[in-house]
Amino acid sequence: SMIMRFELSSPGGYLFFNSGQVYNSVLTMHGVLMIFFMDMPILIGGFGNWMLPLMLGSPEMAFPRVNALSFWFTFVALVMVYQSFFIGGGPGSSWTFYPPLSVEGQPEVSLDVMILGLHTVGIGSLLGSINFMVTVQNMRSTSVTLDHISMFVWTSYLTSFLLLLSVPVLAGSLLFLLLDRNFNTSFYDTSKGGNPLLYQHLFWFFGHPEVYVIILPVFGIISESVLFLTDKDRLFGQTSMTFAS
C-alpha cells in the first residue's frame, strides 16, 4: 500500500515502475495471488486438511487422492499465474477482469494465461470442496452429531458449499471472456451487441460469496481459540452462531 501511495503521490513520471501497464500488472498479481493462492488455500485447504480429521475423529479425509490432486492443480495454476506476469506486458486488468478493459485494452496473451490459471485453481477448489463436504457428512465419529460438531467444522462445511455454488459461475464468466478475446464472440463487447454488465452480474455471483469464503474459516478459528482459552466445553450460543453462519 505504501508503494501505491508513493506511486500516485505525484502526476507524470513513475517512481517504482517503468509504465502504467507494469503498475496495473503488479496490482493485478497482488490481488489474484492473495485471494486465490494465499487466503483460500491456507484458511480452507491448509487448516481444513489439518483440523477436520482431528475434530471429527476421522483417520483421514474422505478422498486422500483427490486431496493430493487438488493440491497439484493449485500448484500448476500458481506457476501459470506467475508466468503470466513475464509474458508480454503483463495482465494489467485488475483481479476483477472487468470488460471492456480486459477485452480490448489488454491484447497480450499474458491475460489469457492468467485466466487459464484461474480455471485450473478453480478445479482444485471444487475438488477440495467436495472432499471436505463428504468428509464432514460421512467420516465423522458416531459420537459426533451434526448439532455437536465444532464451529470450525461447520464453517468449513459451509465454505465448501459456497465454493461449489459460486466457482462454476466464475469459470463460466471467465470462459466467455476468453471467447471474446480470442474467438470473436460478443458476450461483453458492446460494439457487437454484448453487454459488460453481464460479466459484472456473473462475477459478483462469485464475488459476494467469496467474502464469506474467506472470512468464515477465520470465524471458526477464532471460536475454537476462544473455547480453548476460556476452558469451556461448549461455546455460548453455538446453535445460533451456526445458523448465523
C-alpha positions as CSV (number, residue, x, y, z in Angstrom):
1,S,0.0,0.0,0.0
2,M,2.9,2.4,0.6
3,I,4.3,1.7,-2.9
4,M,0.8,2.5,-4.3
5,R,0.7,5.8,-2.3
6,F,4.2,6.8,-3.4
7,E,3.5,6.0,-7.0
8,L,0.3,8.0,-7.0
9,S,1.7,10.9,-4.9
10,S,2.5,13.0,-8.0
11,P,1.4,13.0,-11.6
12,G,3.7,12.3,-14.5
13,G,6.7,10.0,-14.1
14,Y,6.9,6.6,-12.4
15,L,8.8,6.1,-9.2
16,F,8.9,2.3,-9.0
17,F,7.6,1.1,-12.3
18,N,8.5,1.7,-15.9
19,S,5.0,2.2,-17.1
20,G,1.3,2.3,-16.1
21,Q,0.9,-1.2,-17.5
22,V,3.5,-2.6,-15.1
23,Y,1.9,-0.8,-12.2
24,N,-1.5,-2.3,-13.1
25,S,0.0,-5.7,-13.6
26,V,1.6,-5.6,-10.2
27,L,-1.7,-4.8,-8.6
28,T,-3.5,-7.5,-10.6
29,M,-0.9,-10.1,-9.5
30,H,-1.2,-9.0,-5.9
31,G,-5.0,-9.3,-5.9
32,V,-5.1,-12.7,-7.6
33,L,-2.3,-14.2,-5.5
34,M,-3.6,-13.0,-2.2
35,I,-7.2,-14.2,-2.8
36,F,-6.8,-17.4,-4.8
37,F,-3.3,-18.6,-3.7
38,M,-2.9,-17.3,-0.1
39,D,-6.2,-16.8,1.7
40,M,-8.2,-19.7,0.2
41,P,-5.5,-22.4,0.2
42,I,-4.3,-21.6,3.7
43,L,-7.5,-20.9,5.5
44,I,-9.6,-23.6,3.8
45,G,-7.2,-26.1,2.4
46,G,-4.5,-25.9,5.0
47,F,-6.4,-25.6,8.2
48,G,-9.2,-27.8,6.8
49,N,-6.9,-30.7,6.0
50,W,-5.1,-30.4,9.3
51,M,-8.1,-29.9,11.7
52,L,-11.1,-31.6,10.1
53,P,-10.0,-35.2,10.7
54,L,-8.9,-34.4,14.3
55,M,-12.2,-32.7,15.1
56,L,-14.3,-35.4,13.5
57,G,-12.5,-38.4,14.9
58,S,-11.6,-39.5,11.4
59,P,-8.3,-41.1,10.4
60,E,-8.1,-39.3,7.1
61,M,-10.1,-37.1,4.7
62,A,-12.7,-38.9,2.6
63,F,-10.7,-38.9,-0.7
64,P,-7.0,-38.5,0.0
65,R,-6.0,-38.9,-3.7
66,V,-8.5,-36.3,-4.7
67,N,-6.9,-34.1,-2.0
68,A,-3.5,-34.6,-3.5
69,L,-4.9,-33.9,-7.0
70,S,-6.4,-30.6,-5.8
71,F,-3.1,-29.6,-4.4
72,W,-1.3,-30.2,-7.6
73,F,-3.9,-28.3,-9.6
74,T,-3.3,-25.4,-7.3
75,F,0.5,-25.6,-7.8
76,V,0.2,-25.8,-11.6
77,A,-2.2,-22.8,-11.5
78,L,0.3,-20.8,-9.4
79,V,3.0,-21.4,-11.9
80,M,0.7,-20.3,-14.7
81,V,-0.3,-17.1,-12.9
82,Y,3.4,-16.2,-12.2
83,Q,4.3,-16.9,-15.8
84,S,1.6,-14.5,-17.0
85,F,3.4,-11.6,-15.4
86,F,6.5,-12.2,-17.5
87,I,4.7,-12.8,-20.8
88,G,4.2,-9.7,-22.9
89,G,3.3,-6.6,-20.9
90,G,1.7,-8.5,-18.0
91,P,-2.0,-8.8,-17.1
92,G,-2.9,-5.2,-16.2
93,S,-6.7,-5.6,-16.0
94,S,-7.1,-5.8,-12.1
95,W,-8.1,-9.0,-10.4
96,T,-11.8,-8.4,-11.3
97,F,-11.0,-8.6,-15.1
98,Y,-13.8,-6.1,-15.9
99,P,-14.5,-5.6,-19.6
100,P,-14.1,-3.6,-21.8
101,L,-10.5,-3.2,-20.4
102,S,-10.0,-6.9,-20.2
103,V,-11.4,-7.4,-23.7
104,E,-9.9,-4.5,-25.7
105,G,-7.3,-2.9,-23.5
106,Q,-5.2,-5.9,-22.8
107,P,-4.3,-7.6,-26.1
108,E,-1.3,-9.5,-24.8
109,V,-1.5,-13.3,-24.2
110,S,-0.5,-12.8,-20.6
111,L,-4.1,-12.1,-19.5
112,D,-5.2,-15.3,-21.3
113,V,-2.6,-17.3,-19.4
114,M,-3.8,-15.8,-16.1
115,I,-7.4,-16.7,-16.9
116,L,-6.4,-20.3,-17.7
117,G,-4.5,-20.4,-14.4
118,L,-7.7,-19.3,-12.6
119,H,-9.6,-22.0,-14.3
120,T,-7.1,-24.5,-13.1
121,V,-7.1,-23.3,-9.5
122,G,-10.9,-23.4,-9.7
123,I,-10.8,-27.1,-10.5
124,G,-8.6,-27.6,-7.4
125,S,-11.1,-25.6,-5.3
126,L,-14.0,-27.7,-6.4
127,L,-12.3,-31.0,-5.8
128,G,-11.2,-29.8,-2.3
129,S,-14.8,-28.6,-1.5
130,I,-16.3,-31.9,-2.5
131,N,-13.7,-33.7,-0.3
132,F,-14.5,-31.5,2.7
133,M,-18.2,-31.9,2.4
134,V,-18.1,-35.7,2.1
135,T,-15.7,-35.9,5.0
136,V,-18.0,-33.9,7.3
137,Q,-21.0,-35.9,6.2
138,N,-19.6,-39.4,6.2
139,M,-16.3,-39.6,8.1
140,R,-17.2,-38.2,11.5
141,S,-17.2,-40.4,14.6
142,T,-20.6,-41.9,15.6
143,S,-20.4,-39.8,18.8
144,V,-20.2,-36.5,16.8
145,T,-23.6,-35.5,15.6
146,L,-24.3,-32.5,13.4
147,D,-25.6,-30.4,16.2
148,H,-22.4,-31.1,18.3
149,I,-19.6,-30.6,15.7
150,S,-17.3,-27.7,16.3
151,M,-17.7,-24.2,14.8
152,F,-14.6,-24.6,12.6
153,V,-16.1,-27.8,11.1
154,W,-19.4,-26.0,10.4
155,T,-17.7,-23.0,8.8
156,S,-15.5,-25.3,6.7
157,Y,-18.6,-27.2,5.6
158,L,-20.5,-24.0,4.7
159,T,-17.5,-22.6,2.9
160,S,-17.2,-25.7,0.8
161,F,-20.8,-25.4,-0.1
162,L,-20.4,-21.7,-1.1
163,L,-17.4,-22.6,-3.3
164,L,-19.4,-25.4,-5.1
165,L,-22.1,-22.8,-5.7
166,S,-20.0,-19.9,-6.9
167,V,-16.8,-21.1,-8.5
168,P,-18.5,-22.7,-11.6
169,V,-20.2,-19.3,-12.3
170,L,-16.8,-17.5,-12.2
171,A,-15.4,-20.2,-14.5
172,G,-18.3,-19.5,-17.0
173,S,-17.8,-15.7,-16.9
174,L,-14.0,-16.1,-17.5
175,L,-14.7,-18.6,-20.3
176,F,-16.9,-16.0,-22.0
177,L,-14.1,-13.5,-21.6
178,L,-11.6,-15.9,-23.2
179,L,-14.0,-16.4,-26.1
180,D,-14.5,-12.7,-26.6
181,R,-10.7,-12.1,-26.6
182,N,-9.7,-15.0,-28.9
183,F,-12.7,-16.3,-30.9
184,N,-14.5,-13.1,-31.9
185,T,-17.6,-13.7,-29.8
186,S,-19.6,-10.8,-28.3
187,F,-20.7,-11.7,-24.8
188,Y,-19.2,-8.5,-23.4
189,D,-18.3,-6.4,-26.5
190,T,-20.8,-3.6,-26.8
191,S,-19.7,-2.9,-30.4
192,K,-21.1,-6.3,-31.4
193,G,-24.2,-6.2,-29.2
194,G,-22.7,-7.6,-26.0
195,N,-23.1,-6.1,-22.5
196,P,-20.3,-5.7,-19.9
197,L,-23.0,-5.7,-17.2
198,L,-23.4,-9.5,-17.9
199,Y,-19.9,-10.0,-16.7
200,Q,-20.4,-7.9,-13.6
201,H,-23.5,-9.9,-12.6
202,L,-21.7,-13.2,-13.2
203,F,-18.6,-12.1,-11.4
204,W,-20.4,-10.8,-8.3
205,F,-22.4,-14.0,-8.1
206,F,-19.0,-15.4,-7.2
207,G,-17.5,-12.2,-5.6
208,H,-20.1,-11.8,-2.8
209,P,-20.0,-15.4,-1.5
210,E,-16.2,-15.1,-1.8
211,V,-16.2,-12.6,1.0
212,Y,-17.8,-15.3,3.3
213,V,-15.5,-18.0,1.8
214,I,-12.5,-16.0,3.1
215,I,-14.0,-14.9,6.5
216,L,-16.0,-18.0,7.7
217,P,-12.9,-20.2,8.4
218,V,-11.4,-17.3,10.4
219,F,-14.7,-17.1,12.4
220,G,-14.3,-20.8,13.1
221,I,-10.7,-20.5,14.1
222,I,-11.4,-17.6,16.5
223,S,-14.3,-19.5,18.0
224,E,-12.1,-22.5,18.7
225,S,-9.4,-20.3,20.1
226,V,-11.9,-18.6,22.5
227,L,-13.2,-22.1,23.5
228,F,-9.7,-23.3,24.3
229,L,-8.5,-20.1,26.1
230,T,-11.7,-20.0,28.3
231,D,-11.5,-23.7,29.1
232,K,-15.2,-24.2,28.3
233,D,-16.8,-27.4,27.0
234,R,-19.1,-25.6,24.5
235,L,-19.4,-22.2,23.0
236,F,-22.1,-19.9,24.4
237,G,-24.8,-19.6,21.7
238,Q,-23.2,-22.1,19.3
239,T,-26.5,-23.1,17.8
240,S,-27.4,-19.5,16.9
241,M,-23.9,-18.9,15.6
242,T,-24.2,-22.0,13.4
243,F,-27.5,-20.7,11.9
244,A,-26.0,-17.2,11.5
245,S,-23.1,-18.7,9.5
